[in-house]
Amino acid sequence: MASPSIIFLLLSLLCIVCEARSPTAARSGASNFIKASCSATKYPSLCIQSLAAFAPSIQRSPRQLAQTALSVSLERTKSTQAFVSKMKKFRGLKRREYEAIKDCIEEMSESVHRLSKSVQELKYMGQAKGQDFLWHVSNVETWVSAALTDENTCVDGFAGRALDGKIKASIGARVINVAQVTSNALSLVNQFASKQ
């Protein structure tokens, strides 16, 4: 029969191995949760790519996933707004380009404002239930949907061959990416709402 010290040593080793594997299993579970949730979005690969780094804080929480998706959308929108603002100072802009950029800056500003309100609404709604919960979520869905419309309106402002060129391509690529991230965030908010 094994001595008590060997049994104790083996049990200690087993505990260490279990503890060491636990964070990996949790990360894997969170990653799988993100992948499964993102599979129902319009842009699943982008969804996974933009949220994977946040798996440890998201865990398997639909609310935290929606909150994180909104925060990612907000940060990308702010970054794109700053980029578009810099483009306004570009020398040699055609008048129509200048006007399209100016309008886009306004649309992106509105989008930032709506997404900021959405992040705050979801963050501070607490443990709301029933009609109160539905009211808060409805606000978030409305604002995110309006932010998405703002982003698409910015892209539409560059329609037509007269605006073809590097300015249109640079701004368009960034704003389309933001609109896709925002679309995914809206989908994840809807998923969160449906699970309550």
N, C-alpha and C positions, 0 to 999 in steps of 0.2 A: 504494500500500500504506500502511496506517495506521502511524503512527510507534509505536515501542515504548512511549512515555509514554502515548499514548492507549489502547493495549491494556492497559497496566498499570492505568490509571485505570478502564477498563471492567470489568476483572476485580475490582478492589477494590470497585467499586459493586455488582457481582453478589454478592460475598461478603457485603457489608453487608446487602443485600436478603435473601439466604438466611438469615443469622443472625437478622434481624428477624422473619422469617416462622416460623422454627423453633419458638419458644415457643407461638405461636398454633396451629400444627399439633399440637403436643404436647397443649395444652389441649383442642383439638377432639377429638383421639383419646381422651383421658382422659374427656371428657364423653360421647362415644359409647360408651365401655366401660361407664360408669356406667349410661347409659340402657339398654343391652342387658342388663346384669346385673339391673337393677331391673325389667325387663319380665317377668321370671320370678317376681317376688315377688307377694304378695297385694295390696299397696297400691303399685303402681308410681309413681304421681304423687308420693305422699308420700316414697317412697324417693329419687327423683331430687331433690326439693326439699330433703330433709335432707342429702344427700351432695354436691350439686353444688359447693358452696363449697370442698370438700376435693379437688376434681379434681387440682390440682397435686401434692398429696402422694400421692394414690391412683395416679396414672398409669394403668397397665393391669394392676395387680397384684391378683389375686383375694384374696390374703392381706391386703394393705393395705386393700382394700375391706371385707372382713369385719371387720378390726380397727377401722376407722373407724366402720362401722355399729354395732358393739358400743359404742364410746366415745360415739357420739351417743345411743344408747339409754340408756346409763348416766347421762349428763349430764341428759337429759330426765327420767329416773326420779328422780334426786336433786332436781331442781327441783320436780317434782310432789310428792314426799314433803314438801318444805319447805312447799309451798302447802297441802297437806292438814293438816299440823301447825298452820299458822296458823288454819285453819278450825275446829280443835278449840277455839280460844279465843273463837270467835264467840259473842256474847251471844244468848240466846234460843233456843238449840238444844233441840230435843226430845230426850228421853232416847234414843230409837231412833237419831236422827241422831248424837248423841254416841257411842253404841256403834258405829255403822257407821263413823264417822270414826276412832275408836280402832282398830278392827280393820283399817281400810284403812292406817293408819300402820304397823301391824305388817307387813302384806303388802308395802307399798312398801319397808320396811326390808329385808325378806327379798329382795326383788327387787334392790335396790341391792347387797346382799351377793353375790348369785349373779352379777350382771352384772360386778361388780368382779373376782370370781374368774375369770370368763370372759375378760375383757380381759387379765388377767395371764397366764393359761394360754396364750392365743394369742400374746401378746407374747414370752413366755420359752420357748416350745417349740423355739426355734432351728430348725435344719434337720432336725428329726426325720424319719425315713423309716419306711416299713413299719408294723409293729405298734405301734411307739412313737408314730408320727404318728397312727395311728388311735385310740390310747388317749387322747392329748391332745385330739383333735378330738371324741371321744365325750364327754369331760368337759365341753367347752365346749357342745356340743349339749344335753347333759342339763341343765346349769345355766341356759342361756338358755331352754330349754323350761319349766323350773320357774319362772323369773322371769316368763314369760308367764302361767303359771297363777296366780301370785301377783297379777299385775295384774288378770286377769279376775276373781279371787276378790274383789278390792276392789270392782270394779264390781257384782258380784253382791250384795254386802252392802247395796247401796242399792236393791235390787229391791222392788217393791211400791208401791202408791199412797200408802201412809202416809208415805213419805219423799219424795214429789214436792215439788219446790220449787227455789229458787235454789241451795241447798247441793248437792243431788243433781246438778243440771245443771252447776254449776261444776266439781265434783270429777269427775263422770262424763266430761265433755268432755276434761279433761286426761288422765285415766287411760286413756281409750279411745285417745287419740292416742299415748300412751306404749306401750300394748299393740300398736298397729299398727306403730310404729317397731321394737319388739322383735321382732315377727313377721317384719318385713323383714330384720332383722339375722340371725335364725335361718336364714332362707332363703339369705342371702348366705354364712353360715358353711357351710351344706350345699353350696352351689355351690363354695366354696373346697375343701372336702373331696373333692368329686367330680372336681376337676381335678388332684388329686395322684396 
